[in-house]
Amino acid sequence: MYRFLLTPRWWGINVFVLLAVPFCVFMGSWQLSRFEGRVQDHRAATGQAASDRREAARPLDSMLPVDKSTSGRRVTASGRYGRQLLVPGRELDGRSGFYVLTLLRTDSGRSLPVVRGWLPGTAGASRAPAAPGGEVTVTGALQASETPGGAGARGGLPAGQTAAISSATLVNLVPDRLYDAWVTLDRADAGMKAVPVTAPEGTGLDLKAFQNLGYTGEWFVFAGFVVFMWFRLLRREVEFQRDAALGLVPGPEQEREQEGQGGSEEQGRSSAPTAV
């Protein structure tokens, strides 16, 4: 009954199934491993953030460039505050407000963007407290430059405001040579709230992480669908063969006999003498 599995048609179906199922399982496992990797990165970043708050601050230059291992680490830098900018559209504790960002001119000749704190409401230069004068030493968490067009980005900002804390954005607003990083102070200045540390990009349980989890489910569903369709086709073929054996439907031999009989009748008609 199952001799049909050796026909060329079923050879093609079987080869497709044998290739498709392992491929779908492999892709699903790969997407699952990417999700698990993001979960591990998130846990590591969370644990590191907790330990970073307890460790001693290190010199800024010793922690550059910023990567997953240095993001969120406590650093210290000295210099004089210069140009001040506002970063609108930032939320804290469920309230909308803005960051107060001031450039710290260090002895290296470059300026470090320092987020001195957060204030609620609409961004306004008159609402932002002035930066301390003279030589200062700041201590805070090191952060990587934001992606321009990412967090809080919007067009048409007034002068003195920036959408992203990024050297690529700030270079168009100030003449300073900038560090490709920024610092959020441990303790905010002048009654402002300190801005919490953010996890490095690609380490949080964000939309991309759950997309990986969704793709995992899709690939495993595809593998199950291929197996389901193979069994369905097999069942239909077996039922057809059984019905043909019982004479309920014409089998291949009966179809050939019918074709042969039809051809004989047609030949007989064509060879019969035609009455004149």
Summary of the structure (lengths in Angstrom):
residues: 276
radius of gyration: 35.8
end to end distance: 54.6
largest distance: 128.2
contacts: 769
relative contact order: 0.16
helix: 43%
strand: 22%
